[in-house]
Amino acid sequence: MSERTDEPSGKRFLYVVVCAAGIAAGVSELIAAAQERDWEVGVIATPVALGGFFDTAAVETQTNHPVRSAWRAPGDPRPFPPPDAVVVAPATFNTVNKWAAGAADTLALATLCETYGMGVPVAVLPCVSATLAAHPAYQESLARLRGMGVRFGEPFSGEPREDGGRPGFGWERALDLLDAFREQPAAGRNSL
């Protein structure tokens, strides 16, 4: 997709960070819900998420922005304006742990690490199996990120329900979490 050259829309700009989980195929639901709430959206994907976890061409059409995964070259224009807020959905075990540790080895992780210093609201919808979620490192990562003002939705493991069906992923819950920042800013940081 070519670089966007039109003037900014004046809308709030939301970065959506997409990680490599099977549920990522539904990210267009989050984008549509955000657009209905008057957000302009840009998507940053982990490199593995680009490997077929969601339809990047459809997302680019839906957002009118390229899906980003790699750093831009020096001197290249920024394809997105600075974020007013960030959503990480689905957020994987790997991304949560690396982010909490301050690893910035991908554009997605570097962006997440920068959000703390930028003071922008961040909402996360974890998609982590119960067995991985039990790991002490993951629990410590959640505590650290919460201490940084990050807000988390209910965990989603994707495990089948007793009736054999799979629960839905609450994409819009991320936007509700962002709305909560407006109502009760976390310790003076991360307010919209």
C-alpha positions in Angstrom: 0.0 0.0 0.0 1.3 3.4 -0.8 2.1 6.0 1.9 -0.8 8.1 2.9 -0.5 11.7 1.8 -3.8 13.3 2.8 -4.2 15.7 5.7 -4.8 14.3 9.2 -8.5 13.7 9.9 -8.5 15.5 13.2 -9.8 12.3 14.9 -8.0 10.6 17.8 -5.5 8.1 16.5 -5.4 4.6 17.9 -2.5 2.2 17.4 -3.7 -1.4 17.4 -0.8 -3.9 18.1 -1.7 -7.3 16.8 0.2 -10.4 18.0 0.3 -13.9 16.6 -2.7 -15.7 18.0 -5.4 -17.5 16.0 -8.0 -15.0 17.2 -6.1 -12.2 15.4 -8.1 -13.0 12.3 -11.0 -11.1 13.9 -9.0 -7.8 14.4 -11.3 -6.1 11.8 -14.0 -6.2 14.4 -11.9 -4.1 16.8 -11.1 -1.7 13.9 -14.7 -1.3 12.9 -15.8 -0.7 16.5 -13.0 1.9 17.0 -14.0 3.7 13.8 -17.6 3.8 15.0 -16.3 5.4 18.2 -14.6 8.1 16.0 -11.0 6.7 16.2 -8.7 6.7 13.3 -6.8 3.4 13.4 -3.3 2.2 12.4 -2.2 -1.4 12.9 1.3 -2.5 14.0 1.8 -6.3 13.9 4.4 -8.5 15.3 6.5 -10.1 12.6 5.0 -13.5 13.3 1.5 -12.1 13.2 2.1 -11.1 9.6 2.6 -14.8 8.7 -1.1 -15.3 7.9 -2.7 -14.6 11.3 -4.9 -11.9 9.8 -5.7 -10.5 6.4 -3.3 -7.6 6.1 -4.7 -6.4 2.8 -8.2 -6.2 4.2 -6.9 -4.3 7.3 -5.0 -1.8 5.1 -8.2 -1.2 3.1 -10.3 -0.8 6.3 -7.8 1.6 7.9 -6.5 3.4 4.9 -3.0 2.9 6.4 -0.2 0.4 5.7 0.1 -2.4 8.3 3.4 -1.7 10.0 5.9 -4.3 11.3 9.3 -3.0 10.5 11.0 0.3 11.3 11.0 3.0 8.7 14.2 4.0 7.1 15.9 7.3 8.3 14.3 10.2 6.5 11.2 8.3 5.5 7.9 10.1 6.6 6.1 8.7 9.6 3.1 6.6 8.3 1.1 7.3 11.4 0.7 10.3 13.6 1.6 9.9 17.3 -0.9 7.7 19.1 -3.6 9.1 21.4 -4.0 5.6 22.8 -2.8 2.0 22.1 -4.7 -1.3 22.2 -2.8 -4.6 22.2 -5.2 -7.3 21.0 -4.7 -10.2 21.0 -1.7 -9.9 23.4 0.3 -13.1 23.6 2.4 -14.6 26.5 5.6 -13.7 24.6 4.7 -10.1 23.9 3.5 -9.4 27.4 6.7 -10.8 29.0 9.1 -9.1 26.6 7.2 -5.8 26.9 7.4 -5.9 30.7 11.1 -6.7 30.5 11.7 -3.7 28.3 12.7 -5.7 25.2 12.3 -3.7 22.1 13.5 -6.1 19.4 10.5 -5.5 17.1 8.6 -2.4 16.1 5.5 -3.6 18.0 7.6 -4.1 21.2 9.5 -0.8 20.8 6.2 1.0 20.3 4.8 -0.6 23.5 7.9 0.3 25.5 7.7 3.9 24.3 4.1 4.3 25.4 5.1 4.5 29.1 7.2 7.6 28.4 4.6 9.1 26.1 1.9 8.8 28.8 -0.7 7.5 26.4 -3.4 5.1 27.6 -2.8 1.4 26.8 -5.5 -1.3 26.9 -4.6 -5.0 26.5 -6.7 -8.0 25.7 -4.6 -11.1 26.6 -4.9 -14.3 24.6 -2.9 -16.7 26.7 -3.7 -20.4 27.6 -4.3 -21.1 31.3 -1.2 -23.2 31.4 1.0 -20.4 30.2 -0.8 -17.8 32.3 0.1 -19.8 35.4 3.8 -19.2 34.8 5.4 -16.9 37.4 7.1 -14.8 34.8 3.8 -14.0 33.2 2.2 -13.1 36.5 5.1 -10.8 37.3 4.8 -9.2 33.9 1.1 -8.4 34.4 1.9 -6.9 37.8 4.7 -4.7 36.3 2.6 -3.5 33.4 -0.4 -2.8 35.7 2.0 -0.8 37.8 2.9 1.2 34.7 -0.8 2.1 34.2 -1.6 -0.5 31.6 -5.2 -1.8 31.8 -6.1 -5.4 31.1 -9.3 -7.0 29.9 -10.3 -10.5 31.1 -7.9 -13.2 30.0 -9.0 -15.3 27.0 -7.6 -18.7 26.6 -9.6 -19.8 23.6 -10.3 -23.1 25.4 -13.6 -24.8 24.4 -16.6 -24.4 26.8 -18.3 -27.3 28.3 -20.8 -27.4 25.4 -17.8 -27.8 23.0 -18.2 -24.3 21.5 -15.6 -21.6 21.8 -16.2 -18.3 23.6 -16.1 -15.1 21.6 -13.2 -12.7 21.9 -14.4 -9.4 23.4 -12.7 -7.0 20.9 -14.8 -4.0 22.0 -13.7 -4.5 25.7 -10.4 -2.8 24.7 -12.3 0.3 23.7 -14.3 0.2 27.0 -11.0 0.1 28.9 -9.8 3.2 27.0 -13.0 4.9 27.9 -12.3 4.1 31.6 -9.1 6.1 31.3 -11.2 9.2 30.6 -13.3 8.5 33.7 -10.5 7.7 36.1 -7.0 8.4 34.9 -4.5 6.0 36.5 -2.3 8.0 38.9 -2.1 11.0 36.6 -0.6 9.0 33.7 -2.1 7.6 30.6 -5.2 9.9 30.4 -6.8 10.6 27.0 
